[in-house]
Amino acid sequence: MDINDKSVLEMLNKLIASNRLNKTQILQMVNLVSISKDFNDLKENLKWEGSKSFHQNI
């Protein structure tokens, strides 16, 4: 996904707000966006990275 795409940024902002992510979680998510094909792939990548808060909330 393209981090500069407006729809991607909106989706990330909603995810950050709805899950009240901390700085570390936000940075991890931003780093994984560029290697993810879509939102579902991003969720799988986050789970793979082992972030328990993402796993529980997404």
MDAnalysis code that builds the backbone (N, CA, C; Angstrom):
import MDAnalysis as mda
import numpy as np

u = mda.Universe.empty(174, n_residues=58, atom_resindex=np.repeat(np.arange(58), 3), trajectory=True)
u.add_TopologyAttr("name", ["N", "CA", "C"] * 58)
u.add_TopologyAttr("resid", np.arange(1, 59))
u.add_TopologyAttr("resname", ["MET", "ASP", "ILE", "ASN", "ASP", "LYS", "SER", "VAL", "LEU", "GLU", "MET", "LEU", "ASN", "LYS", "LEU", "ILE", "ALA", "SER", "ASN", "ARG", "LEU", "ASN", "LYS", "THR", "GLN", "ILE", "LEU", "GLN", "MET", "VAL", "ASN", "LEU", "VAL", "SER", "ILE", "SER", "LYS", "ASP", "PHE", "ASN", "ASP", "LEU", "LYS", "GLU", "ASN", "LEU", "LYS", "TRP", "GLU", "GLY", "SER", "LYS", "SER", "PHE", "HIS", "GLN", "ASN", "ILE"])
u.atoms.positions = np.array([
    [0.844, -1.173, 0.000],
    [0.000, 0.000, 0.000],
    [0.893, 1.241, 0.000],
    [0.377, 2.306, -0.547],
    [1.123, 3.556, -0.625],
    [0.753, 4.449, 0.553],
    [1.714, 4.686, 1.416],
    [1.485, 5.499, 2.615],
    [1.087, 6.929, 2.253],
    [1.383, 7.368, 1.041],
    [1.033, 8.722, 0.611],
    [-0.361, 8.816, 0.006],
    [-1.030, 7.688, -0.154],
    [-2.384, 7.664, -0.706],
    [-3.365, 8.150, 0.359],
    [-4.244, 9.061, -0.036],
    [-5.181, 9.655, 0.911],
    [-6.082, 8.615, 1.573],
    [-6.562, 7.646, 0.819],
    [-7.461, 6.636, 1.402],
    [-6.714, 5.745, 2.396],
    [-5.441, 5.460, 2.131],
    [-4.634, 4.661, 3.055],
    [-4.419, 5.443, 4.348],
    [-4.096, 6.717, 4.220],
    [-3.897, 7.550, 5.409],
    [-5.165, 7.652, 6.243],
    [-6.316, 7.784, 5.591],
    [-7.585, 7.844, 6.313],
    [-7.842, 6.544, 7.064],
    [-7.574, 5.416, 6.409],
    [-7.770, 4.112, 7.041],
    [-6.842, 3.961, 8.247],
    [-5.585, 4.373, 8.103],
    [-4.632, 4.289, 9.209],
    [-5.051, 5.191, 10.364],
    [-5.509, 6.391, 10.052],
    [-5.971, 7.306, 11.102],
    [-7.151, 6.727, 11.868],
    [-8.082, 6.108, 11.166],
    [-9.232, 5.487, 11.833],
    [-8.773, 4.343, 12.724],
    [-7.834, 3.557, 12.227],
    [-7.300, 2.438, 12.990],
    [-6.586, 2.931, 14.247],
    [-5.804, 3.982, 14.101],
    [-5.085, 4.551, 15.244],
    [-6.068, 5.072, 16.285],
    [-7.077, 5.796, 15.841],
    [-8.042, 6.385, 16.761],
    [-8.910, 5.328, 17.433],
    [-9.401, 4.377, 16.663],
    [-10.325, 3.387, 17.229],
    [-9.646, 2.431, 18.194],
    [-8.344, 2.191, 17.991],
    [-7.615, 1.262, 18.862],
    [-6.703, 1.967, 19.860],
    [-6.724, 3.299, 19.835],
    [-5.911, 4.096, 20.758],
    [-4.467, 3.591, 20.812],
    [-3.864, 3.544, 19.646],
    [-2.519, 3.002, 19.531],
    [-1.485, 3.945, 20.136],
    [-0.442, 3.371, 20.709],
    [0.644, 4.188, 21.245],
    [1.680, 4.444, 20.150],
    [2.695, 5.227, 20.468],
    [3.687, 5.624, 19.459],
    [4.400, 4.426, 18.849],
    [4.753, 3.468, 19.676],
    [5.459, 2.285, 19.181],
    [4.593, 1.502, 18.210],
    [3.322, 1.331, 18.536],
    [2.393, 0.604, 17.669],
    [2.176, 1.342, 16.358],
    [2.087, 2.661, 16.423],
    [1.896, 3.460, 15.209],
    [3.109, 3.326, 14.297],
    [4.303, 3.429, 14.857],
    [5.519, 3.293, 14.054],
    [5.620, 1.908, 13.433],
    [5.270, 0.893, 14.188],
    [5.300, -0.471, 13.656],
    [4.322, -0.594, 12.491],
    [3.125, -0.045, 12.652],
    [2.114, -0.123, 11.609],
    [2.573, 0.628, 10.356],
    [3.119, 1.817, 10.526],
    [3.576, 2.616, 9.392],
    [4.686, 1.886, 8.634],
    [5.579, 1.241, 9.352],
    [6.649, 0.490, 8.697],
    [6.110, -0.691, 7.896],
    [5.023, -1.287, 8.336],
    [4.476, -2.451, 7.654],
    [3.544, -2.098, 6.494],
    [3.069, -0.863, 6.448],
    [2.145, -0.459, 5.384],
    [2.787, -0.634, 4.012],
    [4.028, -0.247, 3.884],
    [4.671, -0.270, 2.566],
    [4.857, -1.683, 2.016],
    [4.915, -2.687, 2.881],
    [5.084, -4.065, 2.400],
    [3.766, -4.824, 2.347],
    [2.676, -4.175, 2.727],
    [1.360, -4.818, 2.733],
    [0.608, -4.512, 1.442],
    [-0.087, -5.525, 0.926],
    [-0.848, -5.348, -0.321],
    [-2.171, -4.631, -0.093],
    [-2.805, -4.910, 1.061],
    [-4.092, -4.311, 1.388],
    [-4.282, -4.348, 2.901],
    [-5.456, -3.928, 3.352],
    [-5.728, -3.838, 4.790],
    [-5.624, -5.210, 5.463],
    [-6.157, -6.234, 4.833],
    [-6.083, -7.581, 5.416],
    [-4.643, -8.065, 5.514],
    [-3.858, -7.753, 4.509],
    [-2.450, -8.120, 4.531],
    [-1.721, -7.368, 5.648],
    [-2.071, -6.114, 5.850],
    [-1.494, -5.329, 6.941],
    [-1.809, -5.978, 8.285],
    [-3.053, -6.385, 8.469],
    [-3.434, -7.044, 9.725],
    [-2.634, -8.325, 9.942],
    [-2.463, -9.101, 8.891],
    [-1.683, -10.337, 9.001],
    [-0.214, -10.033, 9.320],
    [0.323, -9.015, 8.681],
    [1.709, -8.629, 8.950],
    [1.881, -8.166, 10.395],
    [0.906, -7.442, 10.905],
    [0.968, -6.993, 12.295],
    [0.911, -8.182, 13.253],
    [0.059, -9.133, 12.949],
    [-0.014, -10.339, 13.778],
    [1.301, -11.108, 13.716],
    [1.867, -11.191, 12.527],
    [3.129, -11.903, 12.339],
    [4.247, -11.249, 13.153],
    [4.225, -9.939, 13.241],
    [5.240, -9.216, 13.999],
    [5.075, -9.408, 15.501],
    [3.931, -9.938, 15.923],
    [3.757, -10.293, 17.320],
    [3.235, -9.210, 18.225],
    [2.625, -8.195, 17.675],
    [2.070, -7.140, 18.511],
    [0.742, -7.605, 19.088],
    [0.726, -7.911, 20.376],
    [-0.472, -8.447, 21.015],
    [-1.624, -7.449, 20.998],
    [-1.334, -6.177, 21.122],
    [-2.421, -5.193, 21.119],
    [-3.103, -5.142, 19.762],
    [-2.342, -5.288, 18.670],
    [-2.946, -5.328, 17.357],
    [-3.769, -6.604, 17.211],
    [-3.210, -7.698, 17.649],
    [-3.886, -8.990, 17.517],
    [-5.238, -8.972, 18.230],
    [-5.305, -8.341, 19.378],
    [-6.534, -8.307, 20.163],
    [-7.542, -7.308, 19.613],
    [-7.072, -6.208, 19.053],
    [-7.975, -5.118, 18.697],
    [-8.392, -5.070, 17.242],
    [-7.653, -5.691, 16.355],
    [-7.977, -5.576, 14.923],
    [-8.788, -6.761, 14.492],
])
